[in-house]
Amino acid sequence: MAPRHTARLAQALILAAFLGLAALLATTTAEHLAQRGIRSGFDFLLEPAGFALGESLLAFEPEDSTLRAFAAGLANTLRVALPGVGLALAVGILTGFARMGDNPLLRGLASAAIDVFRNVPLLLQLLAWYFILTDLLPAADAALRLGPGVYLSKSGLALPWWGEQGFETPEIAGFGIEGGARLTPEYLAMLLGLVLYSAAYIAETLRAAVEALPPGQRLAALAMGMTPRQAFLLVLLPQAWRAALPPVTSQLLNLFKNASLAVAIGYPDLVSVAGTSLNQTGRAIECLSIVIAVYLLLSLAAAALSRHLEARNLRGGHE
């Protein structure tokens, strides 16, 4: 038998054994649950959830189905993870540039920020940001005014936004802020924590990739009249990006997975909804399976996009 056919047969046997073990585990678990009178299955997804969410991008009420609750939790996860990816990349590039700049003050501040955010566990950073936003900021009636119609307080960040009556500008009224849109402290803490933690790793990755380039390239760019910023953005960064792309995309993928820590500060993400549904229905295996499946699919989709970008980047480097 040809080696190729032997390898395919071995892979098929391994897959069959894995599927067989999974089926045996599922059957055995269902039998034990039935013996103990414990309901199993995913029928609970069509029943009313019976709980509310503190905030939701997707409209949700307690009488809606549990399936819609999971969808709302997933929407909240993507609501913080997708902007986090773009902001982490931008902050990481800026911090990496400052880390390698000629200004001693900026270089020192960037180095200190990278060391702090890389070496403090993300969970502690999330708790710290949540404490700052909910305990150290003023109440809504004495909110900090950051700009026209932009207020920051214990209630979160109020921003001008479109409402039922058109474009609305927030205003302090009585003991609160009316009008516009509001980002809750839980959302802001998650976004700040994810962005700064991931940006620190991205900055170090870019720094290492840039410093691996021949030093003469930067000197040549400066000799041609470019500023240090132009030399970094136009000459060094495009070349370093080819080497930095795999670890950077891996870090951005980790940002998606780290979003599961939102439950620690009360942000109603997918994991939080699964935990509440588990307490309501007792379907531990089913709720955990949904969370695992969703995060697995998100990770596989992100990994596929990463491989596509790396392949495209590699082809571009050979042209």
MARGULO-767920 format. One line per 4 residues: number of its first residue (from 1); their letters; for each residue x, y, z of N, C-alpha, C. Coordinates in steps of 0.02 Angstrom, whole numbers, plus 32768, in hexadecimal, padded with zeros to 4 digits. Layout:
BEGIN
NUM = A = X Y Z X Y Z X Y Z ~ ...
// end
This chain:
BEGIN
1 = MAPR = 802A 7FC4 8000 8000 8000 8000 802C 803F 8000 ~ 801A 806F 7FD6 8042 80AC 7FD1 8041 80D2 8013 ~ 807A 80F5 8022 807C 811B 8061 8044 814D 8068 ~ 802F 816C 8030 7FFA 819E 8034 7FB8 817E 804A
5 = HTAR = 7FA9 8142 802D 7F6B 8120 8040 7F6E 8107 8088 ~ 7FAA 80F2 809E 7FB2 80DC 80E3 7FA5 8115 8114 ~ 7FBE 8150 8104 7FB4 818B 812E 7F6A 819D 8131 ~ 7F48 819A 80F8 7F01 81AB 80F7 7ED8 8179 811F
9 = LAQA = 7EEA 8139 811A 7EC7 8105 8140 7ED1 8110 818B ~ 7F0E 8121 819E 7F1C 812D 81E5 7EF4 8169 81FF ~ 7EF0 819D 81D6 7EC9 81D8 81EA 7E7E 81C7 81F1 ~ 7E65 819E 81C2 7E1F 818B 81C5 7E11 8161 8203
13 = LILA = 7E3F 8134 8215 7E35 810B 8251 7E37 8135 8290 ~ 7E64 8165 8293 7E68 8192 82CD 7E28 81BA 82D4 ~ 7E0E 81D5 829B 7DD0 81FC 829D 7D96 81D0 82B3 ~ 7D93 8193 8299 7D5C 8166 82AC 7D5F 8155 82F6
17 = AFLG = 7D9D 814A 8310 7DA4 813C 8357 7D8E 8177 8382 ~ 7DA0 81B3 836D 7D8D 81EF 8392 7D41 81F7 8392 ~ 7D21 81EF 8358 7CD9 81F6 8355 7CB6 81C0 837D ~ 7CD2 8184 837D 7CB6 814E 83A5 7CB9 815C 83EF
21 = LAAL = 7CF3 8176 8406 7CF9 8187 844D 7CCA 81C0 8460 ~ 7CC3 81F1 8433 7C96 8228 8441 7C4E 8210 8446 ~ 7C3A 81E3 8418 7BF6 81C8 841B 7BEA 819F 845A ~ 7C1D 8178 846D 7C17 8150 84AA 7C11 817D 84E7
25 = LATT = 7C38 81B2 84EA 7C34 81E0 8522 7BF0 8202 8525 ~ 7BD6 8218 84EC 7B96 8239 84EB 7B5E 8209 8500 ~ 7B60 81CA 84E8 7B2D 8199 84FA 7B2F 8188 8544 ~ 7B6C 817E 855D 7B73 816C 85A4 7B5B 81A5 85D1
29 = TAEH = 7B6E 81E2 85BF 7B58 821C 85E6 7B0C 8223 85E6 ~ 7AED 821A 85AC 7AA4 821F 85A8 7A81 81EA 85D3 ~ 7A9D 81AD 85D3 7A80 8178 85FB 7A85 8187 8645 ~ 7ABE 819F 865C 7AC7 81AF 86A2 7A98 81E9 86B7
33 = LAQR = 7A90 821A 868C 7A63 8251 869C 7A1B 8239 86A0 ~ 7A08 820C 8672 79C4 81F1 8673 79B7 81C8 86B2 ~ 79E9 81A2 86C9 79E1 817A 8705 79D7 81A5 8743 ~ 79F3 81E0 8742 79ED 820E 877B 79B3 823E 8773
37 = GIRS = 798C 8236 873E 7953 8261 8734 7964 82A8 8720 ~ 79A0 82B0 8704 79B5 82F3 86EF 79A7 82FC 86A5 ~ 7983 8331 8694 7972 833E 864E 79B1 8350 8627 ~ 79B2 833C 85E9 79EA 834C 85BE 79CF 835F 8579
41 = GFDF = 79FA 837A 8550 79E5 8390 850D 79E6 83DB 8507 ~ 79DA 83F2 84CA 79DE 8439 84BB 7999 8459 84B1 ~ 7964 8436 84C8 7921 8452 84C1 7918 8491 84E9 ~ 7941 849B 851E 793A 84D7 8548 7949 8517 8521
45 = LLEP = 796B 8511 84E9 797C 854C 84C1 793D 856F 84A6 ~ 7908 8549 849E 78CA 8566 8482 789B 857E 84B9 ~ 78AC 8572 84F8 7882 8588 852F 7894 85D0 8543 ~ 7866 85F5 8564 7876 8639 857A 78B3 863A 85A8
49 = AGFA = 78DE 866B 859E 791C 866E 85C5 790D 867B 860F ~ 78E1 86AA 861D 78CF 86B9 8662 7900 86E5 8686 ~ 792E 8704 8662 795D 8732 8682 796B 876B 8651 ~ 7982 87A2 866D 7991 87DD 8644 79DD 87E6 863F
53 = LGES = 79F1 880E 8610 7A38 881F 8607 7A42 8869 8617 ~ 7A7A 8877 8639 7A87 88BC 864C 7A8D 88EA 8611 ~ 7AA7 88D1 85DA 7AAC 88F7 859B 7AAF 88C5 8562 ~ 7A97 88D9 8529 7A95 88AB 84F0 7A93 88D2 84AF
57 = LLAF = 7AC0 88C1 8482 7ABF 88DE 843F 7A82 88C5 8419 ~ 7A6F 8887 8426 7A34 8869 8408 79F9 8870 8439 ~ 79C1 8889 8421 7987 8893 844D 7974 8851 846E ~ 796D 8853 84AF 795E 8815 84D4 7934 8824 8511
61 = EPED = 7901 87FA 851C 78D5 87FE 8556 78D3 87BA 8578 ~ 78C3 87B9 85BA 78C3 8779 85DF 7894 8744 85C0 ~ 785F 8759 859F 7830 8729 8582 7849 870D 8540 ~ 787F 8728 8525 789C 870D 84E7 78BC 86C9 84F5
65 = STLR = 78CB 86A4 84C1 78E6 8661 84C8 792E 8662 84E2 ~ 7943 862B 84FF 7988 8625 8516 79B8 8628 84DB ~ 79A2 860F 84A2 79CC 8613 8466 79DB 865C 8454 ~ 79A9 8687 845A 79B4 86CE 844D 79E3 86EC 8482
69 = AFAA = 79DF 86D2 84BF 7A0C 86EA 84F4 7A55 86D9 84E1 ~ 7A60 869D 84C8 7AA3 868B 84B3 7ABA 86B6 8478 ~ 7A8B 86C4 844A 7A9C 86F0 8412 7AAE 8736 842A ~ 7A89 874F 845C 7A98 8791 8478 7ADC 8790 849A
73 = GLAN = 7AEC 875A 84BE 7B2E 8754 84DE 7B66 8753 84AB ~ 7B5B 872E 8474 7B8D 872C 843F 7B96 8771 8420 ~ 7B5F 8795 8415 7B63 87D8 83F9 7B8A 8806 8427 ~ 7B80 87FF 8469 7BA6 8828 8498 7BF0 8816 8497
77 = TLRV = 7C00 87D6 848E 7C46 87C1 8489 7C67 87E0 844C ~ 7C45 87DC 8413 7C61 87F9 83D5 7C63 8846 83DA ~ 7C35 8863 83FF 7C32 88AC 8407 7C71 88C6 8429 ~ 7C8E 889F 8456 7CCA 88B5 8478 7D09 889A 8456
81 = ALPG = 7D05 885F 8436 7D41 8841 8419 7D54 8860 83D6 ~ 7D23 886E 83AB 7D33 8888 8369 7D52 88CE 836D ~ 7D34 88FE 8392 7D57 893F 8399 7D99 8937 83BD ~ 7D9D 8906 83EB 7DDB 88FB 840F 7E14 88E7 83E1
85 = VGLA = 7E05 88C0 83AD 7E39 88AB 837E 7E56 88E8 835A ~ 7E2B 8913 8340 7E43 894E 831C 7E69 897E 834A ~ 7E4F 898A 8386 7E71 89B7 83B4 7EB3 899B 83CD ~ 7EB4 8959 83DC 7EF2 893A 83F3 7F29 893F 83BE
89 = LAVG = 7F16 8935 8380 7F47 893A 8349 7F61 8981 8343 ~ 7F34 89B3 8346 7F49 89F9 8340 7F74 8A0E 837B ~ 7F5E 89FD 83B8 7F85 8A10 83F4 7FC7 89EB 83F5 ~ 7FC7 89AC 83DF 8006 8987 83DE 8039 89A4 83AF
93 = ILTG = 8023 89BA 8374 8051 89D8 8344 806C 8A1A 835F ~ 8040 8A44 837B 8056 8A84 8397 8086 8A7A 83D1 ~ 8076 8A4A 83FC 80A2 8A3E 8436 80E5 8A22 841F ~ 80E4 89F6 83ED 8122 89DB 83D3 814E 8A11 83B4
97 = FARM = 812D 8A41 8392 8153 8A79 8375 8172 8AA4 83AC ~ 8149 8AB3 83E0 8164 8ADA 8418 819C 8AB6 843C ~ 8195 8A73 8441 81C9 8A4A 8463 820C 8A4E 8440 ~ 820B 8A5A 83FD 8249 8A5D 83D7 825B 8AA5 83C3
101 = GDNP = 8236 8AD6 83DC 8241 8B1B 83C8 8280 8B38 83E6 ~ 828F 8B76 83D1 82CB 8B99 83E9 82BD 8BC2 8427 ~ 827C 8BCE 8437 826A 8BF5 8472 8270 8BCA 84B1 ~ 829E 8BDB 84DF 82A9 8BB0 851A 826A 8BAA 8546
105 = LLRG = 8244 8BE1 854C 8208 8BDF 8575 81D5 8BAF 8559 ~ 81C5 8BB6 8518 8195 8B89 84F8 81AD 8B41 84F9 ~ 81EE 8B38 84ED 8209 8AF4 84ED 8203 8AD4 8532 ~ 8210 8AFC 8566 820B 8AE2 85AA 81C3 8AD2 85BD
109 = LASA = 8195 8AFF 85AB 814E 8AF4 85BB 8133 8AB7 8596 ~ 8146 8AAF 8557 812F 8A76 8531 814A 8A35 854D ~ 818A 8A35 8560 81A9 89FA 857E 8187 89E7 85C0 ~ 8179 8A19 85E9 8158 8A0C 8629 8112 89F1 861F
113 = AIDV = 80ED 8A0E 85EF 80A9 89F6 85E2 80A9 89AF 85C9 ~ 80D7 899F 859D 80DC 895B 8583 80EB 8929 85BA ~ 811A 893B 85E5 812C 890E 861C 80F2 8902 864C ~ 80CE 8938 865B 8096 8932 868A 805E 8907 866D
117 = FRNV = 8048 8918 8630 800E 88F6 8614 801E 88AE 85FE ~ 805D 889F 85F0 806E 885A 85DF 8075 882E 861C ~ 808B 884A 8654 809C 8820 868D 8066 881C 86C3 ~ 8032 8845 86BE 7FFA 8841 86EC 7FC4 8816 86CB
121 = PLLL = 7FAC 87E1 86ED 7F78 87B6 86CF 7F3B 87DE 86B8 ~ 7F20 87C9 8680 7EE8 87EE 8662 7EAD 87F3 8691 ~ 7E9E 87BE 86B6 7E65 87BF 86E4 7E6D 87F7 8718 ~ 7EAA 8800 8732 7EB6 8835 8763 7EAE 887A 8742
125 = QLLA = 7EC3 8880 8704 7EBB 88BF 86E1 7E72 88D0 86D7 ~ 7E4A 889E 86C5 7E02 88AA 86BD 7DE2 88C1 86FE ~ 7DF4 88A0 8735 7DD9 88B3 8776 7DEF 88FA 8789 ~ 7E2F 890A 8779 7E48 894D 8789 7E24 8982 8762
129 = WYFI = 7E1A 8978 8721 7DF6 89A9 86F8 7DAE 89B0 8710 ~ 7D8F 8979 8722 7D4A 897C 873A 7D46 89A4 877C ~ 7D76 8999 87A8 7D78 89BE 87E7 7D81 8A09 87DA ~ 7DAE 8A1A 87AC 7DBA 8A61 879C 7D7B 8A81 8780
133 = LTDL = 7D59 8A5E 8753 7D1F 8A7C 8732 7CE2 8A81 8760 ~ 7CDC 8A52 878E 7C9F 8A52 87B8 7CA8 8A71 87FC ~ 7CE6 8A77 8814 7CF1 8A91 8858 7D14 8AD5 8859 ~ 7D41 8AE1 882B 7D69 8B1D 882E 7D4D 8B57 8804
137 = LPAA = 7D22 8B49 87D5 7D05 8B7E 87AC 7CCB 8B9F 87D0 ~ 7CBB 8BDD 87BE 7C82 8C00 87DF 7C3F 8BE2 87C9 ~ 7C0B 8BF3 87ED 7BC7 8BDD 87DC 7BB1 8C00 879C ~ 7B79 8BE7 8780 7B62 8C01 8740 7B51 8C4B 8742
141 = DAAL = 7B37 8C64 877B 7B24 8CAB 877E 7B60 8CD9 8784 ~ 7B9C 8CBB 878F 7BDA 8CE3 8790 7C0D 8CC6 8760 ~ 7BF5 8CAD 8728 7C1F 8C89 86F7 7C57 8CB6 86DC ~ 7C8E 8C96 86CB 7CC6 8CB9 86AB 7CB3 8CC7 8662
145 = RLGP = 7CBB 8D06 864D 7CAC 8D19 8608 7CEC 8D14 85DF ~ 7CEE 8CE2 85B2 7D2A 8CD7 8589 7D28 8CFD 8547 ~ 7CEE 8D16 8536 7CE6 8D3A 84F8 7C9D 8D4D 84EF ~ 7C8B 8D6C 84B7 7C45 8D7E 84AB 7C18 8D40 84AC
149 = GVYL = 7BEE 8D3B 84DF 7BBF 8D03 84E3 7BDE 8CC1 84F7 ~ 7C1C 8CC1 8510 7C3E 8C84 8524 7C4B 8C87 856F ~ 7C2D 8C58 8594 7C32 8C59 85DD 7C49 8C14 85F6 ~ 7C74 8C15 8628 7C8D 8BD7 8647 7C7D 8BD8 8691
153 = SKSG = 7C5D 8BA2 86A9 7C49 8B9E 86EF 7C44 8B55 8704 ~ 7C2C 8B4A 8741 7C21 8B06 8759 7BF1 8AE0 872D ~ 7BC6 8B04 870B 7B93 8AE4 86DF 7BB0 8AD1 869C ~ 7BED 8AE4 868D 7C0C 8AD3 864E 7C1C 8B11 8624
157 = LALP = 7C23 8B06 85E4 7C35 8B3B 85B5 7BF8 8B4D 858B ~ 7BE2 8B8C 858F 7BA9 8BA4 8568 7BC3 8BC7 852A ~ 7BA7 8BB6 84F0 7BBE 8BD1 84B0 7B84 8BEA 8487 ~ 7B8F 8C1C 845C 7B5B 8C30 842D 7B4A 8BF6 83FE
161 = WWGE = 7B0A 8BEC 83F1 7AF6 8BB4 83C6 7AB0 8BC0 83AB ~ 7A9E 8B98 8379 7A5B 8B9F 835C 7A28 8B7D 8389 ~ 79F1 8BA0 8396 79BB 8B85 83BE 797A 8B89 8399 ~ 7943 8B81 83BD 7901 8B82 839E 78F1 8BC6 8380
165 = QGFE = 790C 8BFB 839E 78FE 8C3E 8386 7934 8C59 8358 ~ 7962 8C2E 8341 799A 8C45 8318 79DB 8C42 833E ~ 7A0B 8C6B 8328 7A4C 8C6C 8349 7A46 8C8D 838D ~ 7A59 8C69 83C2 7A50 8C81 8406 7A94 8C8D 8428
169 = TPEI = 7A99 8CC3 844D 7AD4 8CD3 8473 7AC5 8CC9 84BD ~ 7AEC 8CA1 84E0 7ADF 8C95 8528 7AE4 8CD6 8550 ~ 7AB9 8CDB 8582 7ABA 8D14 85AF 7AAD 8CFD 85F6 ~ 7ACD 8D1D 8627 7AC1 8D0D 866D 7A7D 8D2A 8680
173 = AGFG = 7A51 8CFD 8698 7A0E 8D12 86AC 79FC 8CF1 86EE ~ 79F5 8D1A 8722 79E5 8CFE 8764 7A1F 8CD5 877F ~ 7A11 8C95 878D 7A44 8C6A 87A9 7A63 8C3B 8775 ~ 7A56 8C48 8736 7A71 8C1D 8703 7A80 8C42 86C3
177 = IEGG = 7A8D 8C1C 868E 7A9D 8C38 864C 7A6A 8C1E 861B ~ 7A4D 8C4A 85F5 7A19 8C38 85C6 7A31 8C45 857F ~ 7A18 8C1B 8551 7A26 8C23 850A 7A66 8BFF 84F5 ~ 7A6C 8BF4 84B3 7AA7 8BD5 8498 7AAC 8B8B 84A8
181 = ARLT = 7AE8 8B70 84A2 7AF6 8B2A 84B0 7B22 8B25 84EE ~ 7B22 8AE9 850B 7B49 8AE0 8549 7B6E 8A9E 8546 ~ 7BAF 8AA0 8554 7BD8 8A64 855B 7BE0 8A56 85A6 ~ 7BCB 8A1B 85BC 7BCA 8A0C 8603 7C10 8A02 861E
185 = PEYL = 7C19 8A08 8660 7C5B 89FB 867E 7C75 89B5 8670 ~ 7C47 8983 866E 7C5C 893F 8660 7C79 8939 8619 ~ 7C58 8959 85E9 7C71 8957 85A5 7CB4 897C 859F ~ 7CB8 89B6 85BD 7CF6 89DD 85B9 7D30 89B8 85DA
189 = AMLL = 7D24 8998 8614 7D58 8973 8636 7D71 8939 860A ~ 7D42 8915 85EA 7D55 88DF 85BE 7D7E 88F8 8583 ~ 7D67 892E 8564 7D89 8948 8529 7DCF 8961 853B ~ 7DD5 8987 8571 7E16 89A0 8586 7E46 8967 8597
193 = GLVL = 7E2E 8936 85BC 7E58 88FF 85D0 7E71 88D7 8595 ~ 7E44 88C4 8568 7E57 889C 852E 7E86 88C1 8500 ~ 7E77 8901 84F4 7EA0 8928 84C5 7EE6 8933 84E0 ~ 7EED 8949 851E 7F2F 8959 8539 7F59 891A 8544
197 = YSAA = 7F3A 88E4 8559 7F5F 88A5 8563 7F79 888B 8520 ~ 7F4E 8889 84EE 7F63 886F 84AC 7F93 889E 848A ~ 7F88 88E0 8490 7FB3 8911 846F 7FFB 890D 8489 ~ 8004 88FD 84C9 8047 88F7 84E5 806E 88BF 84C2
201 = YIAE = 804D 8886 84B7 806E 884E 8494 807A 885F 844B ~ 804B 8880 842B 8054 8893 83E5 808E 88C4 83DE ~ 8093 88F3 840C 80CA 8924 8409 810D 8902 840E ~ 8114 88D3 843B 8154 88AF 8443 8163 8884 8406
205 = TLRA = 8130 8866 83EA 8139 883D 83AE 8152 8868 8374 ~ 8133 88A2 836A 8149 88CF 8335 818F 88EA 8342 ~ 819E 88FA 8381 81E1 8912 8392 8216 88DE 837F ~ 820A 88A0 8392 823A 886B 8383 8241 8862 8337
209 = AVEA = 820A 8866 8312 820D 885E 82CA 8232 8897 82A8 ~ 8228 88D4 82C0 824A 890E 82A4 8294 890C 82B3 ~ 82A5 88FB 82F1 82EC 88FA 8304 8311 88C1 82E3 ~ 82ED 888F 82C8 830E 8859 82A3 8322 886E 825C
213 = LPPG = 8307 88A7 8245 8319 88C0 8203 835F 88DE 8204 ~ 8382 88E0 81CB 83C3 8901 81C8 83BF 894A 81DE ~ 83E8 8960 820D 83E3 89A5 8226 83EF 89DA 81F0 ~ 8411 89C7 81BA 841F 89F7 8186 83E1 8A11 8163
217 = QRLA = 83AA 89EB 8166 836D 8A01 8144 8350 8A40 8164 ~ 8350 8A41 81A6 8336 8A7C 81C9 8363 8AB8 81BC ~ 83A5 8AAD 81BE 83D4 8AE4 81B3 83CD 8AFE 816C ~ 83C2 8AD1 813C 83BA 8AE7 80F7 837B 8B10 80EE
221 = ALAM = 8345 8AFB 810F 8306 8B20 810B 830E 8B66 8129 ~ 8331 8B6A 8162 833C 8BAB 8181 8369 8BD7 8155 ~ 839B 8BB8 8134 83C8 8BDE 8109 83A4 8BF9 80CC ~ 836C 8BD8 80B8 8346 8BF0 807F 8316 8C29 8092
225 = GMTP = 8317 8C3C 80D2 82ED 8C74 80E8 82AD 8C60 810B ~ 82A3 8C20 8116 8267 8C09 8139 826D 8C18 8183 ~ 8233 8C25 81A2 8231 8C2C 81EB 8233 8BE6 820A ~ 8244 8BE1 824B 8242 8B9E 826A 81FF 8B7C 8263
229 = RQAF = 81C8 8BA2 8267 8185 8B84 825F 817C 8B69 8219 ~ 8191 8B90 81E7 818A 8B79 81A2 81B5 8B3C 8195 ~ 81F2 8B3C 81B1 821E 8B02 81A8 81FF 8AC3 81C6 ~ 81E0 8ACC 8200 81C1 8A91 8221 8185 8A78 81F9
233 = LLVL = 8158 8AA6 81E6 8119 8A92 81C6 8122 8A7D 817D ~ 8150 8A9E 8159 8155 8A92 8111 818C 8A61 80FE ~ 81BE 8A59 8128 81F7 8A2E 8115 81FC 89F1 8143 ~ 81FD 89FC 8184 820A 89C4 81B2 81CC 8999 81BF
237 = LPQA = 8193 89BA 81CD 8157 8994 81DF 813F 8965 81A9 ~ 813C 897A 8168 8126 894A 8135 8151 890B 8131 ~ 8193 8913 813A 81BE 88D9 8138 81B8 88AE 8177 ~ 81B5 88CF 81B0 81AF 88AA 81EF 816C 8887 81F4
241 = WRAA = 8139 88A2 81D3 80F6 8886 81D9 80F3 883F 81C0 ~ 811C 882E 818D 811B 87EA 8172 8131 87B8 81A7 ~ 8163 87C9 81CE 817A 879C 8203 814D 879D 8240 ~ 812D 87D7 824D 8105 87DF 828A 80BE 87C7 8281
245 = LPPV = 80A7 87BD 8243 8061 87AD 8237 804A 876E 825C ~ 806D 8735 8259 8055 86F9 827D 804C 8704 82C8 ~ 807E 871E 82ED 8073 8727 8335 803F 875E 8344 ~ 803A 8791 831A 8008 87C5 8326 7FC2 87A9 831D
249 = TSQL = 7FB6 8783 82E8 7F74 8766 82DE 7F64 8734 8315 ~ 7F96 8711 832D 7F8B 86E3 8365 7F76 8709 83A4 ~ 7F94 8743 83AF 7F82 876B 83E9 7F3B 8788 83E2 ~ 7F29 879B 83A6 7EE6 87B4 839B 7EB2 877C 83A4
253 = LNLF = 7EC5 8740 8391 7E9A 8706 839E 7E92 86FB 83E9 ~ 7EC8 8703 840E 7EC4 86FD 8457 7E96 8732 8475 ~ 7E92 876C 8456 7E65 87A1 846E 7E1D 8788 846D ~ 7E0A 8765 8437 7DC6 874A 8433 7DBA 8719 846C
257 = KNAS = 7DEB 86ED 8479 7DE2 86BB 84AE 7DE3 86DB 84F3 ~ 7E0C 870E 84FB 7E10 8730 853C 7DD0 8756 854D ~ 7DA7 8763 851A 7D67 8785 8526 7D3A 875C 8553 ~ 7D48 871B 855A 7D20 86F0 8586 7D28 8703 85D0
261 = LAVA = 7D5A 872B 85E1 7D63 8742 8626 7D31 8777 863A ~ 7D06 878C 860B 7CD5 87C1 8619 7CA8 87B0 8653 ~ 7C9C 8770 865F 7C6F 875B 8695 7C89 8773 86D9 ~ 7CCB 877E 86DF 7CE8 8792 871F 7CD2 87D8 8735
265 = IGYP = 7CC0 8803 8705 7CAC 8847 8716 7C63 8855 8705 ~ 7C3D 8820 86F6 7BF6 8828 86EC 7BE1 883F 86A7 ~ 7C0D 883C 8676 7BF9 884D 8632 7BD5 8811 8614 ~ 7B98 881A 85FA 7B6E 87E1 85E4 7B83 87C5 85A1
269 = DLVS = 7BBB 87A3 859F 7BD3 8785 8561 7BB7 873E 855B ~ 7BD2 8718 852C 7BB9 86D4 8520 7BC2 86A8 855D ~ 7BFD 86AB 857D 7C0B 8681 85B7 7BDC 8693 85F1 ~ 7BD0 86D3 85FA 7BA2 86E9 862F 7B5C 86CF 8623
273 = VAGT = 7B43 86D3 85E5 7B01 86B9 85D4 7AFE 866E 85DF ~ 7B34 864A 85CC 7B35 8602 85D6 7B32 85F1 8621 ~ 7B56 8616 864A 7B54 860A 8692 7B10 8615 86B0 ~ 7AEF 864B 869B 7AAB 8659 86B4 7A7A 8623 869C
277 = SLNQ = 7A7F 860F 865D 7A54 85DB 8642 7A5F 8599 8666 ~ 7A9E 858A 8676 7AAE 854D 869B 7A8B 854D 86DF ~ 7A8E 8586 8702 7A6D 858A 8743 7A21 8585 873D ~ 7A05 859E 8706 79BD 859D 86FD 79A3 8558 86EA
281 = TGRA = 79CA 8534 86C1 79B1 84F5 86A4 79D4 84B7 86BE ~ 7A10 84BF 86D9 7A37 8485 86EF 7A57 845F 86B6 ~ 7A55 8479 867A 7A72 8456 863F 7ABC 846A 8639 ~ 7AE6 8451 8665 7B2C 8465 8666 7B51 844F 8627
285 = IECL = 7B48 8410 8614 7B6C 83F6 85D9 7B57 841B 859A ~ 7B17 8428 8593 7AFF 8449 8557 7B18 8491 8553 ~ 7B13 84B5 858B 7B2A 84FC 858B 7B74 8501 857D ~ 7B9B 84D6 859D 7BE3 84D8 8592 7BF4 84C3 854A
289 = SIVI = 7BCE 8494 852F 7BDA 847E 84EA 7BCF 84B7 84B9 ~ 7B9B 84DF 84C5 7B8C 8517 8499 7BC6 854A 849A ~ 7BDD 855A 84D7 7C14 858A 84DD 7C53 8570 84BB ~ 7C63 8531 84C7 7C9F 8513 84A8 7C99 8514 845C
293 = AVYL = 7C5F 8500 8443 7C56 84FE 83FA 7C5C 8543 83DB ~ 7C3E 8576 83FB 7C40 85B9 83DF 7C88 85D4 83DE ~ 7CAB 85CC 8415 7CF0 85E5 8417 7D1D 85BE 83E8 ~ 7D0F 857C 83E0 7D36 8555 83B0 7D2A 856E 8369
297 = LLSL = 7CEC 857B 8358 7CDD 8594 8314 7CFC 85D9 8309 ~ 7CF8 8605 833B 7D17 8647 8335 7D63 8641 832B ~ 7D81 8614 8352 7DCA 860B 834D 7DDE 85EE 8309 ~ 7DB7 85BD 82F1 7DC6 85A0 82B0 7DBE 85D3 8278
301 = AAAA = 7D8A 85FD 827D 7D80 8631 824A 7DB9 8663 824B ~ 7DCD 8678 8288 7E04 86A7 828E 7E46 8688 8276 ~ 7E50 8648 8285 7E8D 8626 826F 7E8F 8620 8223 ~ 7E55 8612 8204 7E52 860E 81BB 7E62 8651 819B
305 = LSRH = 7E47 8687 81B8 7E56 86CA 819F 7EA0 86DA 81A8 ~ 7EBC 86C5 81E0 7F03 86D0 81ED 7F2F 86AD 81B9 ~ 7F1E 866E 81AB 7F45 8648 8179 7F3E 8668 8134 ~ 7F03 8682 8124 7EF9 86A3 80E4 7F25 86E2 80DF
309 = LEAR = 7F26 8709 8114 7F4F 8746 8114 7F9A 8735 8110 ~ 7FAE 8701 8135 7FF5 86ED 8133 8009 86D5 80EE ~ 7FDC 86AD 80CE 7FEC 8695 808B 7FEF 86CF 8059 ~ 7FC0 86FE 8060 7FC0 8738 8033 7FFE 8762 803F
313 = NLRG = 8011 8769 807E 804C 8790 808E 808B 876F 8073 ~ 808C 872B 8076 80C6 8707 805C 80CB 870D 8011 ~ 8092 8709 7FEF 8093 8712 7FA6 80AA 8758 7F93 ~ 8093 8789 7FBA 80A8 87CE 7FAD 80F2 87D8 7FB6
317 = GHE = 8110 87B3 7FE5 8157 87BA 7FF2 8182 879C 7FBC ~ 8165 876D 7F94 818C 874D 7F5E 8183 876F 7F1B ~ 8153 879E 7F19 8147 87C0 7ED8 817D 87F4 7ECA
// end
